Amino acid sequence: MITIQSFELGPIGTNAYLLSDPETKKGIIIDPGMQPKSLIRKIADLDIEAILLTHTHFDHIGGVEEIRKLKKCPVYVHDLESDWLMNPKKNGSARWPELGEPIVCEPAEYALDEGQTLKFLGIELKVFHTPGHSPGSVSFLWDKHLFCGDVLFKLSVGRTDLPGGDHNTLLDSIQEKLFLLDDDVVVYPGHGAKTTIGFERDNNPYV
């Protein structure tokens, strides 16, 4: 049985998610953020099959290199942000030096794209390209679980005032892709509490 655990990491409380199978001791990580010690302790005895990135803003990639080197696992990111991993200006870590050192990662091993299906842990995750917060933002859907980074939050949406952001594009991503999912799909956002598609469709004041 696959379990989902969340870890609030770094100075701005970024949600990292660990999906793991206790029987096989395998796992995948979505968005390993800054100061990932609590996450690293949890994966000590796990074989991490992949790191999946919803996007490459600094607060979502701060733990990428430490975990990739520790677990020798590949990184997946959308091509539109492939160079952001290596560029502190693009990933934003150079913009807020008070939050930490500039973040420079090695290139990702694999690219993500709309409609792609990833297979790990005996499950399938469908990839949705959901730009607007950033050009290469993606969301991952497994069964009734949606990991959407900073696209959709409980009663809020992602900011669009950073480089590459666009408010109308963000709303299109939410309305034309995420809001087409079933009401009972649980939303696991990049910050804050979980919610559901149905609740956000009915109550989110920004969409």
Residue pairs with C-beta under 8 A, 6 or more apart in sequence:
1 21
1 22
1 23
2 19
2 20
2 21
2 121
2 122
2 123
3 19
3 20
3 21
3 22
4 17
4 18
4 19
4 145
4 188
5 17
5 18
5 20
5 42
6 15
6 16
6 17
6 18
6 188
7 15
7 16
7 17
7 18
7 33
7 36
7 38
7 39
7 42
8 14
8 15
9 15
9 16
9 32
9 33
9 34
9 35
9 36
9 38
9 39
9 62
9 63
10 33
10 34
10 35
10 59
10 62
10 99
10 100
11 34
11 35
11 59
11 99
11 100
12 59
12 99
12 191
13 191
13 192
14 31
14 33
14 34
14 59
14 60
14 62
14 190
14 191
15 31
15 33
15 188
15 189
15 190
15 191
15 192
16 29
16 30
16 31
16 32
16 33
16 36
16 39
16 63
17 29
17 30
17 31
17 147
17 188
18 27
18 28
18 29
18 30
18 39
18 42
18 43
19 27
19 28
19 29
19 30
19 120
19 121
19 123
19 142
20 26
20 27
20 28
20 43
20 46
20 121
21 27
21 121
21 122
24 47
24 121
25 45
25 46
25 47
26 46
26 47
26 48
26 49
26 120
26 121
27 43
27 46
27 47
27 48
27 49
27 121
28 48
28 49
28 50
28 51
28 52
28 120
28 121
29 39
29 43
29 48
29 50
29 51
29 52
29 67
30 51
30 52
30 53
30 54
30 140
30 147
31 52
31 53
31 54
31 60
31 61
31 147
31 149
31 190
32 39
32 51
32 60
32 61
32 62
32 63
32 64
32 67
33 59
33 60
33 61
33 62
33 63
34 58
34 59
34 62
34 63
34 99
34 100
35 62
35 63
36 62
36 63
36 66
36 67
39 63
39 67
40 63
40 66
40 67
40 70
43 67
43 71
46 71
47 71
48 67
48 71
48 73
49 73
49 120
49 121
50 73
50 74
50 75
50 76
50 118
50 120
51 64
51 67
51 68
51 73
51 74
51 75
51 76
52 76
52 112
52 118
52 125
52 140
52 147
53 60
53 61
53 64
53 75
53 76
53 77
53 78
53 81
53 108
53 112
53 138
54 60
54 137
54 138
54 139
54 140
54 147
54 148
54 149
54 150
54 151
54 190
55 78
55 81
55 133
55 134
55 136
55 137
55 138
55 149
55 150
56 77
56 81
56 84
56 85
56 90
56 91
56 134
56 136
57 91
57 92
57 134
57 150
57 162
58 88
58 91
58 92
58 93
58 96
58 99
58 100
58 103
59 92
59 99
60 149
60 150
60 190
61 85
61 91
61 103
61 105
62 93
62 100
62 103
64 75
64 85
64 105
65 105
65 106
67 73
68 74
68 75
68 106
74 108
74 109
74 110
75 85
75 105
75 108
75 109
75 110
76 108
76 109
76 110
76 111
76 112
76 118
77 85
77 108
77 110
77 111
77 112
77 136
78 111
78 112
78 113
78 129
78 135
78 136
78 137
78 138
79 111
79 112
79 113
79 136
80 131
80 135
80 136
81 90
81 134
81 135
81 136
82 107
82 108
82 111
82 136
83 90
84 90
84 91
84 136
85 91
85 104
85 105
85 106
85 107
85 108
86 104
86 105
86 106
86 107
87 104
88 94
88 102
88 103
88 104
89 95
90 163
91 103
92 162
93 99
93 100
93 101
93 102
93 103
94 102
112 127
112 129
112 136
112 138
113 127
113 129
114 127
114 128
114 129
115 126
115 127
116 126
116 127
117 124
117 125
117 126
117 127
118 124
118 125
118 126
118 127
118 140
119 125
123 142
123 143
124 142
125 140
125 141
125 142
126 140
126 141
126 142
127 138
127 139
127 140
128 138
128 139
128 140
128 141
128 173
128 177
128 178
129 136
129 137
129 138
129 173
130 137
130 138
130 139
130 148
130 149
130 151
130 173
130 174
130 177
130 178
131 137
131 166
131 169
131 170
131 173
132 151
132 158
132 160
132 165
132 166
132 167
132 168
132 169
132 170
132 171
132 172
132 173
132 174
133 149
133 150
133 151
133 158
133 159
133 160
133 162
133 165
133 170
134 150
134 162
134 164
134 165
135 164
137 149
137 150
137 151
137 158
137 173
138 149
139 146
139 147
139 148
139 149
139 151
139 177
139 178
140 146
140 147
140 148
141 147
141 181
141 185
144 182
144 184
144 185
144 186
145 185
145 186
145 188
146 178
146 181
146 185
146 186
146 187
146 188
146 197
147 188
148 178
148 187
148 188
148 189
148 190
149 158
149 189
149 190
150 158
150 159
150 189
150 190
150 191
151 157
151 158
151 170
151 173
151 174
151 178
151 189
152 158
152 174
152 178
152 187
152 189
152 195
152 200
152 204
152 207
153 189
153 190
153 191
153 192
153 195
154 187
154 189
154 192
154 193
154 194
154 195
154 199
154 200
155 195
155 200
155 203
155 204
155 205
156 192
156 204
156 206
157 170
157 171
157 174
157 204
157 206
157 207
158 165
158 170
158 190
159 165
160 166
160 167
160 169
160 170
171 207
174 207
175 207
178 187
178 197
179 197
179 200
179 201
179 207
181 197
182 197
182 198
183 196
183 197
183 198
183 201
184 196
184 197
184 198
185 196
185 197
185 198
186 194
186 195
186 196
187 194
187 195
187 196
187 197
187 200
188 194
189 195
200 207
201 207
